Amino acid sequence: MIKKWFVFSVAALTTVGLGISLLGEAIIAKLEQRSWFLLGTLALVVINTGLSLLGRAVIERIKSS
């Protein structure tokens, strides 16, 4: 059986990675003077979601010990 903390950890790492990639795209868009605000905002939301999932993974790991 897969532990809950493991699922949250994998989801957190994937989500943070996606958020950082989106942030990079927003930075490139800004440098090229294209529309970047919505992409940057989405990146911020995705990164914060990933960090929240990481916190949840830590809580689940502590509970399972």
C-alpha positions as a LaTeX table, in Angstrom:
\begin{tabular}{lrrr}
\hline
Residue & $x$ (\AA) & $y$ (\AA) & $z$ (\AA) \\
\hline
Met1 & 0.00 & 0.00 & 0.00 \\
Ile2 & 1.34 & 3.42 & $-0.95$ \\
Lys3 & 1.66 & 5.78 & 1.98 \\
Lys4 & $-0.22$ & 9.08 & 1.91 \\
Trp5 & 2.96 & 11.06 & 2.62 \\
Phe6 & 4.61 & 9.54 & $-0.46$ \\
Val7 & 1.73 & 10.55 & $-2.71$ \\
Phe8 & 1.74 & 14.09 & $-1.30$ \\
Ser9 & 5.53 & 14.30 & $-1.71$ \\
Val10 & 5.46 & 13.29 & $-5.36$ \\
Ala11 & 2.55 & 15.64 & $-6.06$ \\
Ala12 & 4.38 & 18.47 & $-4.29$ \\
Leu13 & 7.60 & 18.01 & $-6.25$ \\
Thr14 & 5.73 & 17.80 & $-9.54$ \\
Thr15 & 3.62 & 20.86 & $-8.77$ \\
Val16 & 6.56 & 23.00 & $-7.63$ \\
Gly17 & 8.48 & 22.01 & $-10.76$ \\
Leu18 & 5.55 & 23.00 & $-12.94$ \\
Gly19 & 5.23 & 26.31 & $-11.12$ \\
Ile20 & 8.90 & 27.12 & $-11.61$ \\
Ser21 & 8.62 & 26.28 & $-15.30$ \\
Leu22 & 5.62 & 28.57 & $-15.63$ \\
Leu23 & 7.53 & 31.30 & $-13.82$ \\
Gly24 & 10.38 & 30.93 & $-16.30$ \\
Glu25 & 7.95 & 31.27 & $-19.18$ \\
Ala26 & 6.47 & 34.40 & $-17.60$ \\
Ile27 & 9.93 & 35.91 & $-17.23$ \\
Ile28 & 10.73 & 35.16 & $-20.87$ \\
Ala29 & 7.41 & 36.67 & $-21.95$ \\
Lys30 & 8.14 & 39.81 & $-19.95$ \\
Leu31 & 11.61 & 40.15 & $-21.47$ \\
Glu32 & 10.07 & 39.81 & $-24.94$ \\
Gln33 & 7.45 & 42.42 & $-23.97$ \\
Arg34 & 4.55 & 40.02 & $-24.37$ \\
Ser35 & 1.64 & 39.56 & $-22.01$ \\
Trp36 & 3.04 & 37.94 & $-18.87$ \\
Phe37 & 0.82 & 38.90 & $-15.93$ \\
Leu38 & $-1.66$ & 36.01 & $-16.06$ \\
Leu39 & 1.10 & 33.46 & $-16.61$ \\
Gly40 & 3.08 & 34.89 & $-13.69$ \\
Thr41 & 0.00 & 34.82 & $-11.47$ \\
Leu42 & $-0.70$ & 31.22 & $-12.44$ \\
Ala43 & 2.93 & 30.36 & $-11.65$ \\
Leu44 & 2.56 & 31.90 & $-8.20$ \\
Val45 & $-0.61$ & 29.91 & $-7.50$ \\
Val46 & 0.95 & 26.63 & $-8.68$ \\
Ile47 & 4.14 & 27.13 & $-6.65$ \\
Asn48 & 2.15 & 27.94 & $-3.50$ \\
Thr49 & $-0.03$ & 24.87 & $-4.08$ \\
Gly50 & 3.10 & 22.73 & $-4.35$ \\
Leu51 & 4.50 & 24.15 & $-1.13$ \\
Ser52 & 1.20 & 23.46 & 0.62 \\
Leu53 & 1.28 & 19.87 & $-0.61$ \\
Leu54 & 4.83 & 19.56 & 0.67 \\
Gly55 & 3.71 & 20.74 & 4.10 \\
Arg56 & 0.91 & 18.21 & 4.05 \\
Ala57 & 3.41 & 15.47 & 3.14 \\
Val58 & 5.54 & 16.38 & 6.16 \\
Ile59 & 2.47 & 16.28 & 8.43 \\
Glu60 & 1.44 & 12.86 & 7.04 \\
Arg61 & 4.99 & 11.54 & 7.50 \\
Ile62 & 5.08 & 12.66 & 11.11 \\
Lys63 & 1.66 & 11.09 & 11.77 \\
Ser64 & 2.75 & 7.76 & 10.29 \\
Ser65 & 5.84 & 7.50 & 12.50 \\
\hline
\end{tabular}
